Amino acid sequence: MSDLEYPNGLAFSPDEKKLYVANTRPKKWMVYDVKVDGSLGAGKVFMDVSADTTDRVPDGMKVDTLGNVYAAGPDGVLVISPEGKHLGTILIPEIVANCAWGNADAKTLYVTARTGLYRIRLNVAGIKP
C-alpha cells in the first residue's frame, strides 16, 4: 500500500476478498482485492471526499452483513455500498474517529467522536470481530 500517503482505518468485506482502507490525506477511501495468498492487488479509489475542506477526515470503519461500509468521515459516518455509492450519512455533531457494532444482534452502531460516544439502532446487522 505504498500508494497511500496517510493510511488510517481499515475493514474487510464480509467474504474477506476486499480490503477497504481510509486514507486521511488526500481524503479518500481505497479498496484492494485480497489475493488467495493474502497479498493485495492494485488499489482503486472507493470514495473520494477530497473536496471537503473541514477538519473531518476518513478514519475508522466497519462493514455490515450486506457489505455496506460505515466510515468515519466528513459530517459523521458515511454509509457506502460495496460498489462505492454513497448511500447516506449518519450525522454526528462532532468529528468522528471510529465505530463498532454492539448488542447481541449486532444492530447497534456505536460511534466514538472527539468528546462523545453515540449509538444508533439500525435495521441491518454488522459484522463483529
Backbone torsions as a table, in degrees:
resi	resn	phi	psi	omega
1	MET	NA	39.9	179.5
2	SER	-69.9	-6.2	178.9
3	ASP	-82.5	-2.5	-178.2
4	LEU	-103.8	130.1	-179.5
5	GLU	-77.5	-45.9	-179.0
6	TYR	-136.9	72.2	179.4
7	PRO	-63.9	145.7	-176.4
8	ASN	-133.2	-111.8	-177.3
9	GLY	-68.7	158.8	176.1
10	LEU	-147.8	158.2	178.7
11	ALA	-158.4	151.4	175.9
12	PHE	-100.8	150.8	171.8
13	SER	-66.3	163.6	-178.5
14	PRO	-54.9	-34.9	180.0
15	ASP	-90.3	1.9	-179.9
16	GLU	59.9	25.3	177.0
17	LYS	-96.2	-7.1	177.9
18	LYS	-130.3	140.8	173.7
19	LEU	-117.7	124.5	177.6
20	TYR	-100.4	134.6	-179.6
21	VAL	-130.8	128.8	174.4
22	ALA	-83.2	131.5	176.7
23	ASN	-115.3	115.2	-174.4
24	THR	-63.2	-45.2	178.4
25	ARG	-137.5	123.8	-7.3
26	PRO	-68.9	160.5	-173.7
27	LYS	-71.8	89.4	-179.8
28	LYS	-145.2	152.0	167.9
29	TRP	-107.1	137.6	179.3
30	MET	-112.8	158.7	174.3
31	VAL	-132.2	139.3	-179.2
32	TYR	-127.3	138.5	171.2
33	ASP	-75.3	137.0	176.3
34	VAL	-96.8	120.0	-178.5
35	LYS	-78.0	164.4	-178.3
36	VAL	-55.1	-36.2	-179.2
37	ASP	-82.3	2.1	178.7
38	GLY	92.0	-8.3	177.1
39	SER	-77.2	168.0	-176.3
40	LEU	-108.0	143.6	172.9
41	GLY	-79.4	-175.3	179.4
42	ALA	-64.5	142.8	179.6
43	GLY	-79.6	147.5	174.7
44	LYS	-127.6	148.2	176.2
45	VAL	-67.6	125.0	179.0
46	PHE	-91.8	-44.6	174.6
47	MET	-155.3	138.4	-177.5
48	ASP	-118.8	119.1	175.9
49	VAL	-122.0	27.5	-176.2
50	SER	-64.3	-15.9	176.9
51	ALA	-74.5	-15.6	179.1
52	ASP	-69.2	130.0	-176.8
53	THR	-104.3	7.0	179.1
54	THR	-80.7	176.9	176.7
55	ASP	-79.0	-4.5	-177.1
56	ARG	-80.3	125.6	-173.8
57	VAL	-127.5	160.7	172.9
58	PRO	-57.2	133.9	-177.1
59	ASP	-142.6	-136.5	-175.4
60	GLY	-64.4	157.5	-179.3
61	MET	-154.6	160.9	176.7
62	LYS	-140.2	166.1	-177.5
63	VAL	-125.2	142.5	176.5
64	ASP	-93.6	176.6	-175.9
65	THR	-67.4	-16.8	176.6
66	LEU	-88.7	-5.8	-179.3
67	GLY	93.8	2.7	177.1
68	ASN	-72.8	141.9	-179.1
69	VAL	-99.8	132.5	175.8
70	TYR	-109.3	107.4	-168.8
71	ALA	-122.4	127.9	174.0
72	ALA	-63.4	131.1	-178.3
73	GLY	-172.9	-159.5	-179.4
74	PRO	-55.0	132.3	176.2
75	ASP	74.1	-6.4	179.3
76	GLY	143.5	-128.0	-179.6
77	VAL	-109.5	114.2	177.5
78	LEU	-81.5	137.0	174.7
79	VAL	-105.8	120.9	-172.8
80	ILE	-125.5	130.9	179.5
81	SER	-68.6	163.8	177.2
82	PRO	-59.8	-20.2	178.6
83	GLU	-88.4	-1.6	178.9
84	GLY	90.6	15.6	178.7
85	LYS	-89.4	131.0	177.8
86	HIS	-73.2	111.4	-177.5
87	LEU	-86.0	-25.0	-179.1
88	GLY	161.6	177.2	-179.9
89	THR	-132.1	133.0	171.5
90	ILE	-85.6	106.4	-174.4
91	LEU	-71.8	129.6	178.4
92	ILE	-125.3	133.5	-173.3
93	PRO	-76.3	6.0	177.1
94	GLU	-145.5	173.9	-177.3
95	ILE	-65.7	127.5	-178.0
96	VAL	-92.8	140.9	178.6
97	ALA	-106.5	-43.8	-175.1
98	ASN	-162.2	176.7	177.0
99	CYS	-148.7	162.3	-179.7
100	ALA	-152.7	148.4	176.9
101	TRP	-83.9	141.6	179.6
102	GLY	-142.0	-179.5	-177.2
103	ASN	71.0	162.5	-173.6
104	ALA	-59.0	-34.7	-178.1
105	ASP	-93.5	1.6	178.5
106	ALA	57.4	30.6	178.8
107	LYS	-105.4	11.0	175.0
108	THR	-112.5	125.7	178.2
109	LEU	-100.4	120.9	175.8
110	TYR	-98.3	134.8	-174.8
111	VAL	-124.7	125.8	174.8
112	THR	-97.0	139.9	-179.7
113	ALA	-134.1	-176.3	-176.0
114	ARG	-50.7	-48.6	-177.2
115	THR	-127.3	-1.5	-174.1
116	GLY	-133.4	165.8	174.3
117	LEU	-122.9	128.7	-176.3
118	TYR	-121.9	157.2	174.2
119	ARG	-142.3	148.2	178.0
120	ILE	-142.8	135.8	178.9
121	ARG	-87.1	130.4	-177.9
122	LEU	-118.4	166.3	179.1
123	ASN	-88.2	-13.2	-178.7
124	VAL	-116.1	146.1	179.7
125	ALA	-84.6	148.9	176.1
126	GLY	-93.4	170.9	176.5
127	ILE	-97.2	116.2	179.5
128	LYS	-89.0	144.8	178.7
129	PRO	-66.2	NA	NA
